Every structure is written in C-alpha cells, then in structure tokens.
Amino acid sequence: MRRLGVLLATVLAVLAPALPASAITYGVADRNDHPNVGGLVSPTQYSDGTWIYCSGTLISPTVFLTAAHCGNDGERVAVTFDTDYEAGDRVYYGTFEADPLYNQSQSDPHDIAVVVLDKAVRGITPALLPEADSLARLTAGQPITAVGYGAYAVTSGPGGHAFLYDDVRMRATGSLNAVNPSWLRISQNPATGDAGACYGDSGGPNFVGTTDIIAAITITGDAICRATNVAYRLDTESAREFLGQYVTLP
C-alpha cells in the first residue's frame, strides 16, 4: 500500500530541531534520470504500509550515502531505488555507519553517514563525489539539482501548513546563494523560479547542475520549504576524511 501522508505544520513547529529536511517541492518526477538516488525505508509496517523517511545516493556498489541524523550508528536499515516506492518493493539491506563526530554545531555538524550494503547493487552506476575543495569555486547562481523522496507539496489550510508525501523520487533545480565553510545555501524560492528540498529529503544529493557530481547532501532548510535548502558540502576535509574510509576519493 502507498503512503499518502499529511503532516501538519503545528506538529513540525514543535519537533523542528530534531526533524530532517524532506522531499522535493515544486519539482518534477525524476523517473529514471537519477537511478542511483534511493531512500531509507521504515522497518515498521504501519496501517498505510512501510514508507521512505530519508534519501541518499549510491556512491559505490556497496556504499549508500546519507545524513547522520537519519539513523543510529550500527543499526540495520533497508534501502530502495524504486522511482515510485510501494510496500513490498525490493530493498537492499545494510548497516548504518554515521560519522562519530556528528553533532549539532553549525560550523561543522559532521552530519554525514553511509549504509554499507550486504550485497553489491548491480545495474546502477554510482554517483560521483567532488574533488577536494572544488566547490569553493562555484559562483552565485550556479544551478543545483536536488533529488529525493518525501513531501512533494506544501499546502495551507485552517489547521496550518500540511506536507504531502507519496514516496515518488523527485528532482528540482535551485540556484546557489552562497558557499560557506561547511554548507551550500541554495535558493528554492518558487517566486524566483527555483525549487528544492523539504521534509523527507535529508541525506539526498544536490548535484552540480546536470552533472552526476554530488556537491552536497540535504540537511535542513526553512520551515515551509519555500526559501533555502541548506546542504552539507562533500568536498571539505572533514567530509572527505569520513568518506575516505568507505570509498576511493577523487
């Protein structure tokens, strides 16, 4: 059964400090343009089935990149690469490995993790990682493509804002606002023609333009997903120190 979830903004306001950013808003169905982008599947069978709670990317046949706040170190998790996930679809199992330095610091939260899969994923080409400090050369206005699962729209009603989910892989293009030491800050303001991430896209990739190079992973943003996508850079010394334990770096 497909999850057709609605999450009220009043609930989000209470839980905001602990909630990850989620799905793609004002975007389009990705179909099979980014087959290496997948989602972490809830292990619990709810009344509306299992569902995707975070996003991520295959960066080697046995390594799936996501955010540290999406799981607990050492726990067993399931990953899907379906474009339109429904309970019972194929999943790949693995072990969640978070950066041991993960914290809530804004300067460098180390909010990065991988899932080491039990078996290699066949038939999907892994995405590419950026070279060291290469994102420092990006200029304002650079198109950034966010991909993920989760809230595909935000509505407003008598009870406040609601976030709508259907577990379909989506993509959207925003414009780079700024490059900070640990972050990319990306406009996703629909009023300026931009789009981006929302609740449920945490850990999902932000590609440089139309390339297959992941610049950063989605971590957070504004409360109603209409202003800024804040993504953790993958070209920094700390990110590369963690990733280098699992994959060969460019």
C-alpha angles and dihedrals in degrees: 000000000000120000111237096182132180120194119190122228092228089064091046091052091059095046100034099116091057100037123098122225111262146199136349118281127197088008135114136249108280094210102180101330091108106028091164091066113093143162139239109245122218111248091214123088105224128186088267094044130253118318145188118267103173138015135226148155138252107241097170131008089268103027126080117189121217142137125293093230089062094076151352124275112263097011122134114247140176127229129198129194096189114132091219109026123207128174109275096032118131118286134182118223127218148140123278113232116186128191103266089221093061111141141144096263115135092208092061119343095178084222095169134113143162135214110224102212122220092225133025117261109237127204096024121098111221119239121249129252122223124254119256113292091347094132091064086077094059115112132215112279095032107149113245121192116213118197129186152107130268136057108031095180143015118218132189125219144143091295094049130256120344128201117216124210135187104159094244118143108245137181134203137176124230134174124249112248101177145349112224126183093267103010147060112210109205128189114235096169108142090203088070095041095262130127136180152136134348141167107329100030094089111137091018122132130263106202125204102252111300094335126110091239114116108220097181145341124248114255110156146335143166121328098256100032097243104109122034138009109206111203132183114241119239097197097069125107093248095048091047092047089058097041093046089069090066110027141025108262126221 
